Every structure is written in C-alpha cells, then in structure tokens.
C-alpha cells in the first residue's frame, strides 16, 4: 500500500503545484466496470494487495468529488482529499463483496465521515464531543419543529419524549448550548458561501441515496433472518428492539400486549435470540457491525 500512501501524501507539499499534479495523475487512472470492481474486491478480501491497490486508485477521483463539496470551510482542499482517502482505505478493509451492492455506495459513508470529522476537529467549530454535538442538533431540530407546530415555547420534557432521550441529558445539553456558538451561525461570517455549523452534524432522519442502499440491504437481511422465527417470536423481537418501524417496548409492555408475564416474554425473547445467533443467514449481519 506504500505507493497509494505516497500519492496521498504528495498533495501536501507546494500546495497548488502538488495538488494539480495529484489531480492530473489520478484522472489518468481508468474507472472500473461493475464486474471488474467485484472481481478486485473479492481478490482484495482474500489478501491480494495488487487488486486492493487497483480498487483504491480507481476510486480516488470519487474522493475528490466528495471533498470538493466541503471547500471554503477553513481546511485546504488537499487536506480534505487526504482525509477522504483515509476513509476510502477504511472502506476497502471493511467492504464485503457478498453484500451485493456497489462498492462506492458503501465507501461514500467512510469518505464523508473522515472529511466531516476532520472539519470539526481541525477547525475547532464544536466545543462538544462529536456524539454530543450530534445529540444537540437533534434537540435543536426537535425544538424548532415543535415551536413551528404549536407556536409556543417547547419544554425540555417534550423534547426528551420526542427524541426518546434522557431528560437530564436534554437539560444538560440545552445548558451547554447556551455557552457555545449558534448551530445556525455561518462558520465564517465574511464568506457568504460558508456553511452553517448544523450542516456538519449528521441528521439521523436524513439518508443520502448511498446510505439508503445500505439501509435497505440491512433491512432485507434482518427480515430474512427474522423469517426463521415463529410469528410471536418475530413480533416480540421487533417490538423489543424497535425494528421495522415499531417503537422499542419494555418486557412489561410486550407482556400486556400478549397477556403474558414479563418473565414469560423474557423467556421467549431469549429463545428467539438463540435461534437468530445460530441461523446461517445471520452471518450476513456481521458486515454491518462496525468496529
């Protein structure tokens, strides 16, 4: 992988010249057909380093296309590309060709994750850990949505209920938000094209087309695994974990639904989970479990 890393690092010296050279060089790399991509991904998975290099290089142009969407945020384009390339390398290591969809549809999440994380960390735009900033933006969106709906100030209790979030955490984050910059403030006031801070936080209710592919694949696999259960077992697992649009319920709540004791529901749940773990189809879920 040394030659790929050399290409990645070359864009950091003599910024303009090296970046132009880098872009020129990767534009010469031929793109892959779907069949070629699948063949290389399978070989890479089996330890073929040459195939891995080809798969990486063929997708470097896509990283540039993603990185360009995040220009004018205080970080040089070359650095954004570098972070995106690191995300691409991660995607290569985690991709499973057996999942059956386009590699770049999987890789785009890792590429964006690397770029956005770098923007947040290096620009010091957020005074919160990334996960807490994410929760804060969800609180802000819930508050605005309810204010628009009811035309009155929203209480923390209502937000906590709306997001199924701990009330103490909601109050804590609201207090913190009063001490930090506004999520709707442009990052750079002098730049009219600058994004708002909220644009850098993942919206849990928004999925890009690429993310929808992964989400739909996961849903299909989960449903195929659940089909091995009885009707009652499937329903209990769905209600217990909030699958297929259901709201997650406690053992007691499910017990009331079936007129069974909480302990009996626990036993059925345990039996169902054992069956799921030993189901041959459940191995497909491992590709969605991130380290």
Phi, psi and omega per residue, in radians:
X1 nan 0.005 -3.057
X2 -1.047 -0.723 -3.097
X3 -1.157 -0.576 3.087
X4 -1.190 -0.761 3.118
X5 -1.094 -0.561 3.090
X6 -1.127 -0.712 3.103
X7 -1.139 -0.667 -3.124
X8 -1.174 -0.771 -3.076
X9 -1.324 -0.382 -3.082
X10 -1.133 -0.305 -3.102
X11 -1.487 0.151 -3.091
X12 -1.825 -0.153 -3.094
X13 -1.872 2.330 -3.098
X14 0.857 1.224 -2.883
X15 -0.641 -1.111 -3.008
X16 -1.097 -0.835 -3.103
X17 -1.145 -0.787 -3.083
X18 -1.214 -0.628 3.120
X19 -1.161 -0.760 3.108
X20 -1.077 -0.720 3.130
X21 -1.120 -0.759 3.137
X22 -1.047 -0.836 -3.130
X23 -1.114 -0.654 3.120
X24 -1.148 -0.722 -3.102
X25 -1.172 -0.780 -3.087
X26 -1.272 -0.372 3.103
X27 -1.208 -0.308 3.137
X28 -1.478 -0.222 -3.098
X29 -1.363 2.139 -3.102
X30 -1.153 2.514 3.065
X31 -1.340 2.832 -3.082
X32 -1.779 2.585 2.947
X33 -1.376 2.914 3.137
X34 -1.049 -0.727 -3.140
X35 -1.137 -0.734 3.124
X36 -1.115 -0.709 3.128
X37 -1.060 -0.818 -3.123
X38 -1.131 -0.683 3.125
X39 -1.122 -0.799 -3.140
X40 -1.163 -0.687 3.141
X41 -1.101 -0.695 3.130
X42 -1.164 -0.748 3.117
X43 -1.136 -0.715 3.137
X44 -1.097 -0.692 3.121
X45 -1.077 -0.545 -3.132
X46 -1.584 0.199 3.030
X47 1.676 0.171 3.130
X48 -1.391 1.834 -3.063
X49 -1.209 -0.606 3.125
X50 -1.106 -0.770 3.114
X51 -1.108 -0.669 3.132
X52 -1.101 -0.745 3.119
X53 -1.068 -0.766 -3.125
X54 -1.108 -0.720 -3.131
X55 -1.148 -0.710 3.122
X56 -1.136 -0.910 -3.068
X57 -1.078 -0.633 -3.104
X58 -1.181 -0.273 -3.106
X59 -1.937 0.108 -3.139
X60 -1.127 -0.575 3.120
X61 -1.138 -0.595 3.121
X62 -1.154 -0.661 3.098
X63 -1.042 -0.760 3.123
X64 -1.057 -0.744 -3.139
X65 -1.064 -0.701 3.112
X66 -1.214 -0.786 -3.100
X67 -1.063 -0.634 -3.115
X68 -1.095 -0.411 3.129
X69 -1.249 -0.238 -3.080
X70 -2.021 0.431 3.064
X71 -1.248 2.948 3.108
X72 1.105 0.564 3.108
X73 -2.075 0.307 3.079
X74 1.623 0.019 3.124
X75 -2.161 2.300 3.139
X76 -0.990 2.544 3.139
X77 -0.991 -0.675 -3.134
X78 -1.026 -0.685 3.128
X79 -1.214 -0.656 3.092
X80 -1.094 -0.734 3.112
X81 -1.096 -0.731 3.141
X82 -1.053 -0.782 3.125
X83 -1.147 -0.671 3.095
X84 -1.130 -0.655 3.109
X85 -1.131 -0.647 3.079
X86 -1.114 -0.702 3.064
X87 -1.085 -0.656 3.097
X88 -1.091 -0.738 3.112
X89 -1.082 -0.701 3.105
X90 -1.095 -0.753 -3.141
X91 -1.075 -0.698 3.117
X92 -1.027 -0.762 -3.099
X93 -1.192 -0.509 -3.050
X94 -1.732 -0.241 -3.044
X95 -1.197 2.423 3.086
X96 -2.097 1.951 -3.080
X97 -1.086 -0.426 -3.115
X98 -1.186 -0.247 3.139
X99 -1.171 -0.510 2.977
X100 1.624 0.215 3.066
X101 -2.212 2.991 -3.015
X102 -0.985 2.343 -3.125
X103 -0.994 -0.785 -3.040
X104 -1.183 -0.409 3.069
X105 -1.169 -0.488 3.073
X106 -1.485 -0.726 -3.040
X107 -1.198 -0.507 -3.046
X108 -1.045 -0.568 3.126
X109 -1.115 -0.790 -3.126
X110 -1.180 -0.646 3.121
X111 -1.106 -0.863 3.138
X112 -1.131 -0.692 3.136
X113 -1.021 -0.796 3.132
X114 -1.095 -0.757 -3.122
X115 -1.161 -0.834 -3.103
X116 -1.152 -0.664 3.114
X117 -1.107 -0.715 3.130
X118 -1.124 -0.725 3.133
X119 -1.078 -0.803 -3.120
X120 -1.144 -0.739 -3.065
X121 -1.344 -0.833 -3.035
X122 -1.340 -0.539 3.127
X123 -1.517 -0.150 3.139
X124 0.917 0.751 -3.096
X125 -1.438 -0.316 -3.067
X126 -2.150 2.303 3.122
X127 -1.685 0.301 3.133
X128 -2.154 2.707 2.950
X129 -1.013 2.662 -3.038
X130 -1.007 -0.670 -3.123
X131 -1.196 -0.624 3.115
X132 -1.255 -0.652 3.087
X133 -1.092 -0.638 3.112
X134 -1.117 -0.750 3.116
X135 -1.152 -0.630 -3.138
X136 -1.137 -0.709 3.136
X137 -1.175 -0.584 3.075
X138 -1.133 -0.678 3.098
X139 -1.111 -0.773 3.138
X140 -1.079 -0.739 -3.127
X141 -1.174 -0.684 3.110
X142 -1.119 -0.762 -3.134
X143 -1.061 -0.819 -3.114
X144 -1.161 -0.681 -3.138
X145 -1.090 -0.760 -3.116
X146 -1.281 -0.598 3.094
X147 -1.120 -0.710 3.116
X148 -1.177 -0.581 -3.090
X149 -1.327 -0.737 -3.043
X150 -1.896 -0.133 3.099
X151 0.991 0.718 3.083
X152 -2.673 2.847 -3.116
X153 -1.131 2.419 -3.075
X154 -1.706 2.305 3.131
X155 -1.445 2.631 3.120
X156 -0.962 -0.595 -3.136
X157 -1.070 -0.659 -3.141
X158 -1.213 -0.682 3.115
X159 -1.147 -0.775 -3.141
X160 -1.034 -0.729 3.126
X161 -1.170 -0.738 -3.121
X162 -1.077 -0.685 -3.066
X163 -1.702 -0.034 -3.074
X164 0.968 0.814 -3.061
X165 -2.066 2.620 3.138
X166 -1.054 2.297 -3.069
X167 -1.074 -0.716 3.139
X168 -1.081 -0.678 3.123
X169 -1.159 -0.726 3.123
X170 -1.045 -0.837 -3.136
X171 -1.099 -0.698 3.140
X172 -1.091 -0.790 -3.115
X173 -1.225 -0.586 3.074
X174 -1.123 -0.714 3.096
X175 -1.101 -0.745 3.137
X176 -1.113 -0.686 -3.076
X177 -1.084 -0.456 3.128
X178 -1.262 -0.299 -3.114
X179 -1.788 -0.017 -3.120
X180 -2.025 3.010 -3.127
X181 -1.200 2.696 3.139
X182 -1.163 2.417 3.127
X183 -1.234 -0.271 -3.140
X184 -1.726 0.023 -3.137
X185 -1.399 2.373 3.075
X186 -1.028 2.519 -3.110
X187 -1.093 -0.762 3.126
X188 -2.169 1.922 -3.035
X189 -1.089 -0.489 -3.110
X190 -1.373 -0.170 -3.082
X191 -1.968 1.909 -3.088
X192 -1.173 -0.344 -3.132
X193 -1.588 -0.008 -3.088
X194 -1.184 2.503 3.141
X195 -1.352 2.811 2.983
X196 -1.420 2.707 -3.134
X197 -1.029 -0.622 -3.096
X198 -1.074 -0.399 -3.117
X199 -1.235 -0.285 -3.112
X200 -1.634 -0.023 3.135
X201 -1.841 2.328 -3.099
X202 -1.123 2.271 3.025
X203 -1.585 1.979 -3.065
X204 -1.102 -0.336 -3.099
X205 -1.686 0.063 3.128
X206 -2.007 2.377 3.083
X207 -2.285 2.254 3.057
X208 -1.219 2.872 3.085
X209 -0.954 -0.682 3.141
X210 -1.144 -0.726 -3.132
X211 -1.183 -0.578 3.109
X212 -1.093 -0.611 3.110
X213 -1.061 -0.819 -3.139
X214 -1.162 -0.723 -3.131
X215 -1.103 -0.754 3.138
X216 -1.147 -0.673 3.120
X217 -1.111 -0.739 3.120
X218 -1.103 -0.734 3.140
X219 -1.075 -0.743 -3.134
X220 -1.094 -0.742 -3.122
X221 -1.179 -0.752 3.118
X222 -1.043 -0.790 -3.130
X223 -1.131 -0.651 3.134
X224 -1.165 -0.619 3.103
X225 -1.234 -0.718 -3.126
X226 -1.148 -0.417 -3.137
X227 -1.122 -0.295 3.124
X228 -1.348 -0.160 -3.121
X229 -1.636 2.860 3.023
X230 -1.262 2.921 -3.125
X231 -1.004 -0.776 -3.124
X232 -1.183 -0.758 3.137
X233 -1.061 -0.778 -3.141
X234 -1.065 -0.790 -3.120
X235 -1.112 -0.702 -3.139
X236 -1.151 -0.766 3.121
X237 -1.112 -0.744 3.130
X238 -1.079 -0.772 3.139
X239 -1.244 -0.576 -3.112
X240 -1.194 -0.683 -3.051
X241 -1.916 0.110 3.088
X242 1.165 0.719 -3.112
X243 -1.565 2.744 3.058
X244 0.917 0.745 3.047
X245 1.457 -0.015 3.116
X246 -1.463 2.762 3.090
X247 -1.575 2.354 -3.141
X248 -1.052 2.323 -3.081
X249 -2.151 2.721 3.070
X250 -1.383 2.899 3.093
X251 -1.044 -0.669 -3.131
X252 -1.125 -0.743 -3.134
X253 -1.135 -0.717 3.118
X254 -1.183 -0.640 3.105
X255 -1.038 -0.722 3.104
X256 -1.108 -0.656 -3.129
X257 -1.093 -0.673 -3.098
X258 -1.771 0.007 -3.100
X259 1.045 0.744 3.112
X260 -2.190 2.794 3.110
X261 -1.265 2.788 3.108
X262 -1.050 -0.679 -3.132
X263 -1.143 -0.667 3.131
X264 -1.153 -0.694 3.094
X265 -1.117 -0.683 3.112
X266 -1.060 -0.726 3.132
X267 -1.115 -0.756 3.129
X268 -1.132 -0.729 3.122
X269 -1.068 -0.796 -3.129
X270 -1.072 -0.769 3.125
X271 -1.088 -0.741 -3.133
X272 -1.135 -0.727 -3.136
X273 -1.136 -0.652 3.080
X274 -1.084 -0.758 3.121
X275 -1.103 -0.682 -3.133
X276 -1.158 -0.707 -3.114
X277 -1.131 -0.515 -3.102
X278 -1.716 0.072 3.111
X279 -1.348 2.302 -3.100
X280 -1.054 -0.529 -3.115
X281 -1.313 -0.334 -3.082
X282 -1.187 -0.348 3.130
X283 -1.076 -0.443 3.131
X284 -1.150 -0.408 -3.128
X285 -1.216 -0.369 -3.083
X286 -1.064 -0.492 -3.118
X287 -1.209 -0.272 -3.132
X288 -1.726 -0.087 -3.126
X289 -1.575 1.953 -3.060
X290 -1.594 2.483 3.110
X291 -1.201 nan nan
